[in-house]
Amino acid sequence: MGENKAYLSNEGQYTVFSFGETRLKFIAPYSLERYESVVQWDKGYLVVMAKYAHNNDLEEEYIDLIPILRSLYITPDEFLKPIKKVE
């Protein structure tokens, strides 16, 4: 399963999505402290629980990787197909 697993994290003001040797890095919401968990993975669409500086409670956040992949000239279907799980 390890080869079919992708990872979501953040580094400062950036969200990082890593799979295999590919690492996508894009601007995160300004007050994001961390991603706590991935609730759902659906072929490029993520539902995650995130911790923000302005709120003591976790908030549900949505990330759509498809437009990001397209803007980088990465074919979404080819890139996303082998991913079975995101942590």
Backbone bond lengths (Angstrom), bond angles and torsions (degrees), N, CA, C in turn:
res aa  C-N    CA-C-N  psi(-1)  N-CA   C-N-CA  omega(-1)  CA-C   N-CA-C  phi
1 M - - - 1.450 - - 1.519 110.81 -
2 G 1.348 119.38 -25.53 1.451 122.46 -176.82 1.512 113.89 -56.35
3 E 1.330 117.17 -37.19 1.461 119.73 -179.39 1.532 112.28 -74.12
4 N 1.322 118.25 -13.05 1.460 122.54 179.22 1.521 111.85 -106.55
5 K 1.320 116.52 15.29 1.455 121.58 -176.98 1.520 110.65 -108.92
6 A 1.329 115.28 134.18 1.462 121.59 175.56 1.532 107.90 -110.59
7 Y 1.310 115.75 166.14 1.463 120.80 -176.57 1.524 110.65 -130.84
8 L 1.324 115.39 138.12 1.456 122.95 176.94 1.517 108.03 -116.71
9 S 1.320 115.94 132.24 1.462 120.27 178.19 1.521 108.38 -153.38
10 N 1.305 115.42 -175.82 1.461 118.86 173.50 1.518 109.16 -138.39
11 E 1.327 113.99 150.56 1.465 122.53 176.60 1.520 106.31 -131.53
12 G 1.311 116.11 102.53 1.457 119.66 -178.24 1.511 110.58 59.81
13 Q 1.314 116.86 -121.18 1.461 121.02 -177.34 1.529 113.74 -89.14
14 Y 1.321 117.28 12.73 1.463 121.19 -176.78 1.523 112.72 -118.21
15 T 1.321 115.55 145.47 1.452 123.29 168.11 1.520 106.41 -93.70
16 V 1.335 116.62 140.32 1.453 121.70 -179.60 1.533 108.39 -125.54
17 F 1.334 115.65 125.79 1.460 121.86 175.12 1.522 106.48 -118.56
18 S 1.322 116.67 120.36 1.470 121.63 -175.95 1.518 110.72 -120.34
19 F 1.323 114.40 134.68 1.462 120.33 173.74 1.519 107.74 -147.62
20 G 1.322 115.46 122.99 1.466 119.82 -177.16 1.523 109.42 58.27
21 E 1.307 116.80 -127.67 1.458 121.22 179.86 1.525 112.66 -93.23
22 T 1.334 117.25 2.45 1.465 121.45 -178.41 1.522 110.01 -96.95
23 R 1.307 114.52 133.67 1.467 121.44 -179.78 1.526 107.69 -132.00
24 L 1.332 116.22 112.81 1.459 122.11 178.35 1.518 108.15 -97.66
25 K 1.311 115.95 130.09 1.464 120.59 -177.92 1.524 107.40 -129.61
26 F 1.342 116.34 123.04 1.454 120.36 -177.81 1.524 109.96 -144.51
27 I 1.318 115.69 160.38 1.468 121.96 -175.97 1.520 110.50 -60.43
28 A 1.325 115.82 133.48 1.463 123.19 176.89 1.533 109.14 -99.11
29 P 1.321 117.37 165.71 1.470 119.07 173.43 1.529 110.06 -55.53
30 Y 1.321 116.24 144.02 1.472 121.80 -170.42 1.528 114.81 -56.62
31 S 1.316 118.92 -32.74 1.469 119.97 -174.51 1.530 113.17 -104.56
32 L 1.343 117.44 14.04 1.461 120.55 179.61 1.525 110.32 -64.28
33 E 1.318 115.49 128.17 1.467 120.77 173.90 1.530 110.53 -96.67
34 R 1.366 115.87 -43.20 1.466 119.16 -180.00 1.530 109.59 -170.52
35 Y 1.325 114.64 159.17 1.455 121.56 169.32 1.518 106.62 -92.05
36 E 1.300 116.41 126.41 1.464 121.24 -175.95 1.535 111.78 -88.39
37 S 1.330 117.29 -43.61 1.461 120.19 -178.65 1.527 110.49 -160.50
38 V 1.329 114.01 157.99 1.459 120.84 174.15 1.525 106.36 -99.66
39 V 1.322 116.14 119.12 1.455 121.88 -178.77 1.524 110.65 -85.11
40 Q 1.332 115.95 -40.42 1.454 119.91 -176.51 1.531 110.27 -149.86
41 W 1.319 115.19 141.22 1.459 123.15 173.24 1.520 106.73 -123.57
42 D 1.317 116.88 123.00 1.454 120.65 -179.09 1.529 109.98 -136.94
43 K 1.320 116.16 79.10 1.473 123.69 173.70 1.529 113.75 47.51
44 G 1.301 116.10 50.55 1.467 120.55 176.84 1.507 114.07 111.47
45 Y 1.306 117.27 -11.19 1.458 121.50 179.88 1.521 108.34 -112.23
46 L 1.320 115.96 126.45 1.459 121.70 -178.07 1.517 111.16 -115.20
47 V 1.313 115.21 139.78 1.459 122.27 167.24 1.521 104.40 -114.75
48 V 1.329 116.69 122.00 1.464 121.06 -176.16 1.525 109.86 -131.31
49 M 1.308 114.83 159.45 1.463 120.99 171.09 1.520 106.41 -101.95
50 A 1.334 115.21 128.49 1.461 120.73 -174.79 1.523 110.27 -127.25
51 K 1.311 115.55 149.80 1.463 122.68 176.10 1.522 107.81 -106.34
52 Y 1.341 115.09 125.19 1.460 122.04 179.50 1.525 109.78 -113.80
53 A 1.305 116.13 151.50 1.468 122.02 -177.85 1.527 112.43 -62.09
54 H 1.308 117.62 -32.34 1.465 121.32 -175.14 1.523 113.85 -85.18
55 N 1.341 118.55 1.30 1.457 121.43 -176.26 1.527 109.34 -142.39
56 N 1.321 116.62 132.06 1.468 120.48 177.95 1.524 112.21 -75.17
57 D 1.331 116.67 -22.19 1.460 121.19 -178.90 1.525 110.26 -94.05
58 L 1.328 115.69 156.92 1.457 120.53 174.33 1.526 109.35 -71.84
59 E 1.326 116.14 149.72 1.456 121.67 178.26 1.519 109.46 -123.59
60 E 1.330 115.11 145.05 1.455 119.96 175.98 1.523 108.76 -77.18
61 E 1.313 115.75 132.32 1.464 122.17 -177.17 1.530 108.00 -129.39
62 Y 1.324 116.12 150.83 1.457 121.84 -177.91 1.524 109.41 -122.64
63 I 1.328 115.77 134.70 1.466 121.37 179.20 1.522 107.79 -130.07
64 D 1.322 116.29 125.04 1.464 122.12 177.09 1.525 107.66 -109.93
65 L 1.320 116.57 109.62 1.462 121.42 -177.39 1.529 113.74 -79.09
66 I 1.314 117.97 -20.11 1.462 120.32 -173.79 1.527 113.12 -58.96
67 P 1.339 120.79 -49.36 1.469 118.44 178.17 1.534 113.01 -64.65
68 I 1.310 116.93 -30.86 1.468 120.66 177.77 1.521 109.64 -66.67
69 L 1.329 116.79 -46.38 1.464 120.79 178.56 1.525 111.34 -60.96
70 R 1.317 116.18 -44.37 1.471 119.71 -179.80 1.523 111.57 -61.84
71 S 1.328 116.66 -40.17 1.465 119.10 -179.74 1.527 111.90 -67.55
72 L 1.324 116.87 -20.01 1.459 121.81 177.04 1.535 112.23 -97.33
73 Y 1.326 115.97 8.41 1.470 122.39 -179.77 1.524 112.31 60.36
74 I 1.334 115.41 35.81 1.464 122.29 173.94 1.525 106.38 -105.59
75 T 1.313 117.45 127.65 1.459 121.31 179.80 1.528 109.00 -70.45
76 P 1.335 117.78 112.42 1.467 120.54 -175.30 1.527 114.23 -54.87
77 D 1.329 118.24 -47.18 1.471 120.06 -177.34 1.524 112.20 -59.07
78 E 1.311 116.58 -43.71 1.471 120.47 -179.11 1.524 111.52 -66.96
79 F 1.334 116.54 -43.48 1.456 120.47 -177.62 1.526 111.87 -70.31
80 L 1.321 117.83 -41.95 1.461 122.18 -172.19 1.525 114.46 -84.21
81 K 1.322 117.77 -25.68 1.463 121.42 -174.02 1.529 114.27 -52.59
82 P 1.324 120.31 -45.49 1.479 119.05 -177.35 1.537 114.23 -75.52
83 I 1.310 118.79 -11.51 1.477 120.20 -177.32 1.520 109.86 -78.05
84 K 1.317 115.48 120.16 1.462 121.57 -179.45 1.526 112.62 -106.29
85 K 1.341 116.50 -22.40 1.454 120.72 -175.85 1.522 109.49 -150.62
86 V 1.329 116.10 147.76 1.466 121.77 175.32 1.523 107.74 -128.03
87 E 1.313 115.91 132.68 1.472 121.88 177.49 1.509 109.53 -120.22
